[in-house]
Amino acid sequence: MTSTFLPDKRSGPDVGHRPAVPGADSGRARRRVLHWLTAVGFQVPALVLFGTLVLLPMLFALYAAFFRWGGFGMPEDFVGGDNFTRLFQDPVFLGDLWRCLLLVALSVLLQLPFALALAVALNQRIRGRAVYRMLFFAPYILSEAITGVLFSMIFAPDDGLADHLLGAVGLDGLGGQWFADPSTVMATLFLVMTWKYFGFHMMLYLAGLQSVPAELTEAALIDGAGPWQRFRSVTLPLLAPTLRISVFLSVIGAIQLFDLVWILTAGGPDHHSETMAVTMFQYGFKRYQVGYASAISVAMFGISLVFALAYQRFVLRRDLEGATTTMRGGGS
């Protein structure tokens, strides 16, 4: 049996080989260089701004923290680690750490659950929910300065709206020195913080709830699960990544809290509402102990960095691994 080989129409000197186009390699090289220069051109302004306004001040604050310096001229009186040793002997700074932990605990245990409950309620098909969402989110849009001035008037002793409302319902004894009494200042401050920031977390949770597949909730409903069982077994696990981000933002915000405290109380009475940022400002711009204030700023940065790294390592780890896997899968 003989086999007949038909000529391949694709065969010939051009198969698998294309003649080189003069200048093609140099054209590709020019395009690569142009793309690289374009990328650098977009990145350099941002890097210059970041380096000038963020990185250099941070490095200088670290440098100044090793000096006894009043803020004028260049630091010259080198004291080594004395400013950092002073931190852990300063009752005001130690009180700042305690108040920071208190605000974190109150935020995680009260403010965030309150925001989550409102988000779940406003995720239902209720009449006027868009208006409610807007009203609850509106306080977050206000600046901290406006919020501080507003609540300074609301909680003004004897003449504020809060005292008038309590007097109208016969609870005069509950009013009084809201921000002036050491026993009530932190509770009042946390109330203002909750009013200001709960709307932001509520919107985060609402966004997370929109991504919960309705089919899962309907399947749980068909299986006979009640509202609480559906929330605990279906909604809450799928909302966990959003909750973890919300907790992270809340903790970092409590560590860096300044604006509201400064406008409402300036850290008083007698340091009972002072935060690390307020203490840093007091020493740096009121007492002109910039070296010690720089040490406080370095401590704040260190606390935030350690928390962020630990939180990413132990809490956000699954979320980040899932995002990395998705990105790799999408690119393959």
Secondary structure in CASP SS format (residue, H / E / C, confidence):
PFRMAT SS
TARGET T0000
AUTHOR 0000-0000-0000
METHOD secondary structure of the structure
MODEL  1
M C 1.00
T C 1.00
S C 1.00
T C 1.00
F C 1.00
L C 1.00
P C 1.00
D C 1.00
K C 1.00
R C 1.00
S C 1.00
G C 1.00
P C 1.00
D C 1.00
V C 1.00
G C 1.00
H C 1.00
R C 1.00
P C 1.00
A C 1.00
V C 1.00
P C 1.00
G C 1.00
A H 1.00
D H 1.00
S H 1.00
G H 1.00
R H 1.00
A H 1.00
R H 1.00
R H 1.00
R H 1.00
V H 1.00
L H 1.00
H H 1.00
W H 1.00
L H 1.00
T H 1.00
A H 1.00
V H 1.00
G H 1.00
F H 1.00
Q H 1.00
V H 1.00
P H 1.00
A H 1.00
L H 1.00
V H 1.00
L H 1.00
F H 1.00
G H 1.00
T H 1.00
L H 1.00
V H 1.00
L H 1.00
L H 1.00
P H 1.00
M H 1.00
L H 1.00
F H 1.00
A H 1.00
L H 1.00
Y H 1.00
A H 1.00
A C 1.00
F C 1.00
F E 1.00
R E 1.00
W C 1.00
G C 1.00
G C 1.00
F C 1.00
G C 1.00
M C 1.00
P C 1.00
E C 1.00
D E 1.00
F E 1.00
V C 1.00
G C 1.00
G C 1.00
D H 1.00
N H 1.00
F H 1.00
T H 1.00
R H 1.00
L H 1.00
F C 1.00
Q C 1.00
D C 1.00
P H 1.00
V H 1.00
F H 1.00
L H 1.00
G H 1.00
D H 1.00
L H 1.00
W H 1.00
R H 1.00
C H 1.00
L H 1.00
L H 1.00
L H 1.00
V H 1.00
A H 1.00
L H 1.00
S H 1.00
V H 1.00
L H 1.00
L H 1.00
Q H 1.00
L H 1.00
P H 1.00
F H 1.00
A H 1.00
L H 1.00
A H 1.00
L H 1.00
A H 1.00
V H 1.00
A H 1.00
L H 1.00
N C 1.00
Q C 1.00
R C 1.00
I C 1.00
R C 1.00
G C 1.00
R H 1.00
A H 1.00
V H 1.00
Y H 1.00
R H 1.00
M H 1.00
L H 1.00
F H 1.00
F H 1.00
A H 1.00
P H 1.00
Y H 1.00
I H 1.00
L C 1.00
S C 1.00
E H 1.00
A H 1.00
I H 1.00
T H 1.00
G H 1.00
V H 1.00
L H 1.00
F H 1.00
S H 1.00
M H 1.00
I H 1.00
F C 1.00
A C 1.00
P C 1.00
D C 1.00
D C 1.00
G C 1.00
L H 1.00
A H 1.00
D H 1.00
H H 1.00
L H 1.00
L H 1.00
G H 1.00
A H 1.00
V C 1.00
G C 1.00
L C 1.00
D H 1.00
G H 1.00
L H 1.00
G C 1.00
G C 1.00
Q C 1.00
W C 1.00
F C 1.00
A C 1.00
D C 1.00
P C 1.00
S C 1.00
T C 1.00
V H 1.00
M H 1.00
A H 1.00
T H 1.00
L H 1.00
F H 1.00
L H 1.00
V H 1.00
M H 1.00
T H 1.00
W H 1.00
K H 1.00
Y H 1.00
F H 1.00
G H 1.00
F H 1.00
H H 1.00
M H 1.00
M H 1.00
L H 1.00
Y H 1.00
L H 1.00
A H 1.00
G H 1.00
L H 1.00
Q H 1.00
S C 1.00
V C 1.00
P C 1.00
A H 1.00
E H 1.00
L H 1.00
T H 1.00
E H 1.00
A H 1.00
A H 1.00
L H 1.00
I H 1.00
D C 1.00
G C 1.00
A C 1.00
G C 1.00
P H 1.00
W H 1.00
Q H 1.00
R H 1.00
F H 1.00
R H 1.00
S H 1.00
V H 1.00
T H 1.00
L H 1.00
P H 1.00
L H 1.00
L H 1.00
A H 1.00
P H 1.00
T H 1.00
L H 1.00
R H 1.00
I H 1.00
S H 1.00
V H 1.00
F H 1.00
L H 1.00
S H 1.00
V H 1.00
I H 1.00
G H 1.00
A H 1.00
I H 1.00
Q C 1.00
L C 1.00
F C 1.00
D H 1.00
L H 1.00
V H 1.00
W H 1.00
I H 1.00
L H 1.00
T C 1.00
A C 1.00
G C 1.00
G C 1.00
P C 1.00
D C 1.00
H C 1.00
H C 1.00
S C 1.00
E C 1.00
T C 1.00
M H 1.00
A H 1.00
V H 1.00
T H 1.00
M H 1.00
F H 1.00
Q H 1.00
Y H 1.00
G H 1.00
F H 1.00
K H 1.00
R C 1.00
Y C 1.00
Q C 1.00
V H 1.00
G H 1.00
Y H 1.00
A H 1.00
S H 1.00
A H 1.00
I H 1.00
S H 1.00
V H 1.00
A H 1.00
M H 1.00
F H 1.00
G H 1.00
I H 1.00
S H 1.00
L H 1.00
V H 1.00
F H 1.00
A H 1.00
L H 1.00
A H 1.00
Y H 1.00
Q H 1.00
R H 1.00
F H 1.00
V C 1.00
L C 1.00
R H 1.00
R H 1.00
D H 1.00
L H 1.00
E H 1.00
G H 1.00
A H 1.00
T H 1.00
T H 1.00
T H 1.00
M H 1.00
R H 1.00
G H 1.00
G H 1.00
G H 1.00
S C 1.00
END
